[in-house]
């Protein structure tokens, strides 16, 4: 877990990075989340969750590795029109 504390009065935003074992993009995703939070002046808590198997992936909402969840939701998920 990585925490970036910026505003002392605000609760850090929860970010979860879902990933498969040996995901080559995990560190890049983590670094970009932290950089974006710092630029926006937002505190974040970044958790990394290893996904095991297809059923785990479906239950957690893994759509690719890594998948970024903000407050438990995928902000990039496609929705039906």
C-alpha positions as MATLAB code, in Angstrom:
seq = 'XXXXXXXXXXXXXXXXXXXXXXXXXXXXXXXXXXXXXXXXXXXXXXXXXXXXXXXXXXXXXXXXXXXXXXXXXXXXXXXXX';
ca = [
       0.000    0.000    0.000;
       1.200    3.489   -0.873;
      -0.193    6.615    0.758;
       0.203   10.140   -0.548;
      -0.976   12.700    1.990;
      -1.470   16.204    0.718;
      -4.372   18.123    2.275;
      -4.208   17.545    6.033;
      -7.972   17.914    6.432;
      -9.102   15.481    3.737;
      -9.491   11.720    3.865;
      -7.311   10.026    1.242;
      -9.145    8.726   -1.813;
      -9.086    4.932   -2.042;
      -7.529    3.586   -5.239;
      -7.206   -0.142   -5.893;
      -5.050   -1.585   -8.636;
      -6.298   -5.046   -9.588;
      -3.610   -7.074  -11.332;
      -2.479  -10.532  -12.360;
       0.842  -12.011  -11.280;
       3.864  -10.453  -12.975;
       1.807   -7.657  -14.562;
       4.353   -5.586  -16.502;
       2.274   -2.399  -16.203;
       1.566   -2.410  -12.470;
       4.421   -0.120  -11.445;
       3.637    2.329  -14.262;
      -0.026    2.446  -13.234;
       0.919    3.002   -9.577;
       3.333    5.797  -10.486;
       0.754    7.514  -12.699;
      -1.954    7.364  -10.026;
       0.427    8.905   -7.499;
       1.572   11.574   -9.955;
      -2.027   12.467  -10.864;
      -2.975   12.754   -7.183;
      -0.004   14.987   -6.459;
      -0.805   17.245   -9.411;
      -4.453   17.464   -8.352;
      -3.548   18.066   -4.725;
      -5.524   15.024   -3.593;
      -4.450   12.515   -0.957;
      -4.677    8.889   -2.054;
      -4.288    5.427   -0.597;
      -3.205    2.970   -3.300;
      -3.831   -0.710   -2.629;
      -2.681   -3.458   -4.964;
      -4.764   -6.617   -5.185;
      -3.510   -9.739   -6.903;
      -6.281  -11.476   -8.836;
      -6.289  -15.278   -8.888;
      -8.225  -16.973  -11.684;
     -11.179  -16.196  -13.896;
     -13.852  -16.325  -11.199;
     -11.874  -13.924   -8.998;
     -11.418  -11.592  -11.984;
     -15.145  -11.588  -12.745;
     -16.104  -11.006   -9.114;
     -13.657   -8.116   -8.660;
     -14.254   -6.470  -12.048;
     -10.841   -7.048  -13.614;
     -11.151   -5.967  -17.245;
      -7.425   -5.901  -17.971;
      -4.269   -5.916  -15.930;
      -4.018   -3.613  -14.209;
      -7.544   -2.330  -13.640;
      -7.856    0.889  -11.633;
     -10.733    1.177   -9.182;
     -11.581    4.529   -7.608;
     -13.641    4.143   -4.459;
     -14.398    0.590   -5.618;
     -15.597    1.488   -9.129;
     -13.894    1.359  -12.512;
     -14.062    4.914  -13.906;
     -13.171    3.589  -17.359;
     -15.835    0.861  -17.492;
     -18.079    0.926  -20.511;
     -21.731    1.468  -19.755;
     -24.757    0.715  -21.863;
     -26.168    3.810  -23.603;
];
